[in-house]
Amino acid sequence: MNIPFFKKHKVTSLYDKNTIALDVGTEYVKAAIFKVVDGQVHIKGYAKAKQQSDAMKGAMIVDLQNVIENCDMAIGEALYGIEKEELPTHVVMGIAGELVYGITIMAEYERPNSEKKIDQKEIDDAIASVRKNSFPEAKVQIAEDMGLKQMNIEEIDSVISDTFIDGYRVNNPIGFVGKSVNFRVFSTFSPSIHLSSLKSIVKTLDLEIASIIVEPYAIARSYRGSKADNFSAIFVDIGGGTTDLALVENGGVVGTKMFAVGGRVFTKRIEQTLGVPYEIAENKKIEYSLDTLDKLEKIKIAKVMTKDARTLVRGIALSLEDFEDIENFPSSILMCGGGSLLPEIKAEVLNYPWLQELPFEKFPKFEFINPEMIADVIDDTKKIKDVTDVAVICLARMSLEKK
């Protein structure tokens, strides 16, 4: 899809004050209080609250009241120790799930006056033109793919992923001159009801939304070095209800994919295998991932994990197949999220026949994304520990691109 589209967020001092990053996940709500200081994101508070087993389904909110209460609990705990005059008023919300649709638009146009500097008005004019003439057609296709009516689809955000002026890549086109402008825009859409649920949470908590950001995009953009011309990778975030992917090629986000298989599949398998309640099964899964279970239970669980792990990795492969016009996939798979800690996941990724089924030049390497791999984030709380905490700090990190 070739559409002349451009977007630039206005400079704002919003994030120079304490702000909340909120990751409403299937298993946990995670809240981080952050503030931007000298171009770096400082995490000032962090907490998470367990979700009820029936509060979410496939990253979609099912029981709004329970989710609101869990968000209130996580935010309240994260705010412990924050002075009253420094209490945040705005929230950066994460959004994910199988019905969140991300598309990459390759766009270009020729400027009538190549010596005139690009300014905000030129970009704003391009935005107005595209929204009027091109987005309706795009939403028709997205609605068909989602199986929903076009009127029920809403744009989440559209951001510049790459910009080239006369063939040269630039980070910010403002102030440049040139004839030919080429850019890659990442636009995201979601069912209106999904966005309405997130907005209801924030309104009920008497807060305001600073931005809503697609989580796999945030992870891909926040990973240290991911914007370099020579960087390419497949990002995989395995949550409780869904697995979210982002494909980065030569420093630009090509797109995102999501499917409804996550950690809950494994929890339910343990629930059936051991004959224990869901909450106990979830704890057993965590203990199994950390290798702290007793030997007998570990053997029982290990016997039933492989099949579901194979299904999940096959879902990753099928999602990659949906990316069009990819000559060769990156040889790096970077993984985070609580579900990624299961040893069977790593084993299946390493055993999967990637070279036979997809255009990889060489067999991909596997690596976990740890919090210290996220650029420009300083954890003053010392509570951000592992792959389960990555998404929420990436939401906070995106404030640097919204300034």
N, C-alpha and C positions, 0 to 999 in steps of 0.2 A: 504494500500500500504506500504510494508516494503522495504525501500531503505536505504542503508548505506550512509547517507549524513551528512555533517558537514560544517559549515561556521563560520568564525571569522573575524570581521573587524579589520584591523590593527590600531594601535594607531596613532592618528593624532591630531595635534594642530589646525586644521581648525576652530573648534567652539570656540576657545579662542579669535577669532576675531568676530566682528559683522557679523551676518548671517541673511538671510531672511527666515522666515517660511511662505509659501504661500498656502492658502486654496482656491482653485478655485471652489466655490460652484455655484449651480444653481441660487440662488438669489443674493449672494454677493461674491465678492472676498475679502478675509481677509488677511492682511499682518502684520506679527509681526517681528520686528527687535530684535534679541536676541544675547546674549553672555554668554558663560559658564565661571563662576568665582568660583573657589574653589568647584567644584562639584555641582554647582547649576546654573540653567538657569535664567538669568536676562532678562526680557522683557524691551527693551530700547525704543521701539516705536511701536505703534499699530494704524491701520486704516483699514477701509473697504470701498469698492465701490460697488454701486448697479449695478447689471447686467441688461441688456435689457431682456425683456421677451422672446425674440427669440435667445438669445446668447447661451443658453445651453438647452439640452434636456436629462433628465435622467442622469445628471452628466457628459454627454458627450458634448464636445465643438462642436457647430454647426456653429457659426460665429466667426472664429478665430480672425479676426481683432478687433472686438468689445471687445472680451475677453482680448486681449493684451492691448488695451487702458485702460480697467478697472483695469488690474493688474498694469499697469504703474501708474495709478492714486492712487491706494491704497498704493503701495510701496512708491511713492513720498510723500504722506501725512505722512506715518509712519516714513519716514526719516527726517521729520522736526525736526530741532534742533541737528541732528547728525553732528559732525564735518567732514569736507571734507576728512581728512586723515583717518577717521574711517568708511568711506562708505563701505558697504559689497560688496563682489564680488560673493558670492555663495548663492544658494537657496535650502532649503529643501522643496520639493514639496509634497503636499498631493494628493492622488488619491483615487477615490471611484466610485461607479456606479454599475449598474446591470451586466456589462460585466467584472468587475474585479473579478477574480476567485482566492480564497484562499484555499489551501489544507494543511492539516497537515500530515506529513510523520513520522511514527514511525519507527525508524531505530536502528540497533544494529550490533555489530561485536565483535569478540574475538581478542585480541591483542596477537601476538606471543611471545612478551617479556613483561610480566606483571610488571617487575621491572623498565622498562625504562619510564622516564617521558614523558608525552604527550607534544609534541611541535607543532609549527605552521606548520612544514613540513608534519607531520602526518595528520593534518587536511586538508591541501592543497591537499595532495594526495587523500584523500577521496572525496573531492570536484570534482577533475578531473575525478575520476572513475565514480561517479554518473552522472555527466553531459554527459559523453560519453555513458554510458550504460543504464541509467534509465530514464533520462528526455524525450527522444523521445517518449517512451511509455506513459508517463504521459501527454505529450502535445497532443497525439492522443485523449485521453479520454476527455481532456479539450476542444479541438477543437470541438468534437462531441457535448458536452454539450452546447457550445456557438453557435453552428451552423455555425462555420467558418472553413476555411481551416487551417491546421496545420501551414503552412508557415506564416500565419497572426497572430499567437499567439507568444507573447514575454514574457519572464520572467521579472518580476519587481524586485524581491528581494527574498532571502531565508535567514532566520535568525533562530538561535537556540531559541527555546521556553523553553526546558527542557533538562537537562543532568543528567544522572545517571551513576556512575562508581561503579561497583560491588554492585549495589543496593542502593548506597548513592547518594542523590541529591546534585549537586554542581552548583555554578553559572558560573564558568569559568573553563573548564577542563585543561587549560594549566598548566603544572607543576605537575599534579597528576599522580600517578601510579595506575595500576590495570589491571585486565584481561578482564572484560566484560564492554563494553561501550554501553549504551542505551541512545538514545536521541530523542527528538521530534523537528522536523523542520517545521516551517511555511513558505511555498513557495507561492508566488503570481504571477499571470499571467494576461495579459490584451491584448486586440487587439492592434496590432502594431500601428494602426492609432491613438489610444487614447494616447499612449506614445509619439508618434511623435508630437502630438498637444502640449503636455506639454513641450516637448523639444524646439519646435518652439517658444513658449512664452518666455522661458528663453533666447534663443539665440537672439531673436529680441530685448530684453531688455539689451543686451550686458552683460549678467551674465552667471554663470556656475552652473550646477546642482551638489549639494553636495550629495543628495540622493532623491529617490522617495519612499514614504512610504504610505502604505495602511492605510487610516484614522481610520477605526474601530480597526485595530490592534494597532495603536498608542494610541488610547484612552484606550484600555484594558491594555496595558503595562504601561501606565503613571498614571493610577489611584492609589492613595496611598494604599499600602498594597496588591496590586493585585498579587504580585509574591509569597506571603506566601503560604506554603504548605496547609493551611486550608482555602484558599480563593477560592470561586467559585461564578460566577455571569454571568448574561446575560447582555451585553452592547448593547444599542440601540441608534443610532444617527439618528434622523429624520431631514433630510435636505429638501431643496426645491424640488428636483426632485427624490430623492431616500431615502430609509430607509436602514441603514447599521447595521449589527449585528456582534458581536463577542462573542464567548462562551469561558469562562475561567473555567477550572476545576482543582482544587488543584494547583493553581498558574501557570498553563500553558495554553496558548491559543490553544484551540482545533481547531478552524477554524473561518472563517467569511462567512456571507451570505449577499446578497444585493438584493433588489427588487425595481422596479420603481414605488413606491407610496410615495409621500412626501407632503410637505406643499403646493405645487402648486395646488394640488387637491382641497384643502379647499379654496384657493384663487379664483379658477375658479367657485366654488360653490357659493361663496359670490358674485362674478361678475354677475352670472346668477340671483341670488335671489334678489339683490338690483338694478340690471340694471345699474351698474356703470362700467367705464373703469377698466382694469386689475390693473393698478397702484393704483387707489383709493381702489379697493377691497383688495389689499395687505395691505394697510395702515389700512383698517377696520379690517382685520384679526389680525394685531398686536395689535390694540386698544382693540379688543375683548379678546385677550389673556391676556392683562394687566388689563382688566375689567374697561376700561375708556370710553367705548361707551355709548351713551345715551340709555335709557331704551328700547325705541321702536325698534331701530336697533339691540340691543342685543337680544331681543326676536325673531326677524326675523331670525337672524343668528343661534341662538341656535337651532331652529327647524330643520335646514338642516345639521347641523354638525355631528350628531350622526351616520348617515348611512356611511359616508366616514371614520369616526373614527373607526367604526366597521370593515370596509374593511381593514384598515391599520393594526389593531391589529390582524386580521385574517391572514394577510400577515406575521406578525411576527411568529405566530404559525406554519404556513406552512413552513416557513424558518427553524424553529427549527426541524421540522419533517425530514428535509433533512440531519441532522447530524446523522451519523450512529454510532451504538454501544454505545449509551448513555443510561446507566441504569437508572439514575435519573438526571433530570435537576436541576440546582441550584435554590434555593428559593429566589433569589434576582434579580430584574430587575432594572438596572441602566440606566437612560435615559438622553440624552442631544440633542442639536440641536433646532433650532427655532420652528420646528413643534411640539416638545414635550410640548410646553407651552399651547397648546389648552386644555382647561379643559376636553373636551370630550375624548381626548386620555387617560388621566389618569383614567377617569371614566370607559372606555371600558377595560383598562388593569385590573382594579380592579374587573370588572364584568365578565371577560371572564372565561369560564369553563376550566381552565388549568388542574385541576386534572382529569377531565373526558377525555380530549383529548390527553394529553401528560404525560409521566412518571415523574411527580413531586411527591416528598414525602409529601410536604406540600404546601399550597397555597403561591405563590411568593409575596414578599413584593416589593413595588415600591418606588423608590427614584430618585430625580433629581441629576445629576452630576454638581456641581458648581465648578468654577475655583479653589477655595481653596482646593478642594479634589484632585487636581493633584500634585503629588509629585515633590519636588525639583525645583519648579518654583516660582520665585519672580517677581511680576509685579511692576516694578519701575514707570510705566506710570500711574497707578491707573485707567486705562481705561478698564481693563478686568473685566466685570461685572457679566455675568450670563451664562446660559447654551448655549447660542448662540456663545460664545467665546471659548468654550472648545477645539474643534478640532484643531484649529490653534496653541494653546499653547502646545497641546500634540505633534504636529509635532516638535515644538522646543524642547520639553522635550526628544524626541527620540535621540537627539544629544548626550545625556549622554551614550547611548548604542552603539553609533557609534564611540566613542573615542577609 
